[in-house]
Amino acid sequence: MNRYSVGWFLTFIGLIVTVFVAARYFTGYEAIGAAARMLWNAMALVANGAMRLFGSLVLLLARGVSWRRFSRLAALLTGLDWGTPAASS
């Protein structure tokens, strides 16, 4: 089984975004721009879920050991939200 690092995934996502932006710029096709927006919405959805999951786990651990500052930090993390283009339209 081959394991990939976080850098590999970030490079892959960066290449995909670059290809979509370049194709949109040079061809002018709106469908490619719409596909890029859909890809961004999917990445933002995954990032939101991961951030909220991490914040919830930190909140659970912080309250379990009665660390007030970490509890406040975790509550802040669970309240963060990446704005997606679909949400702002």
Protein Blocks (a to p, Z undefined) as FASTA:
>chain_A
ZZddfklmmmmmmmmmmmmmmmmmmnopaklmmmmmmmmmmmmmmmmmmmmmmmmmmmmm
mmmnopaklmmmmmmmmmpccddfklmZZ
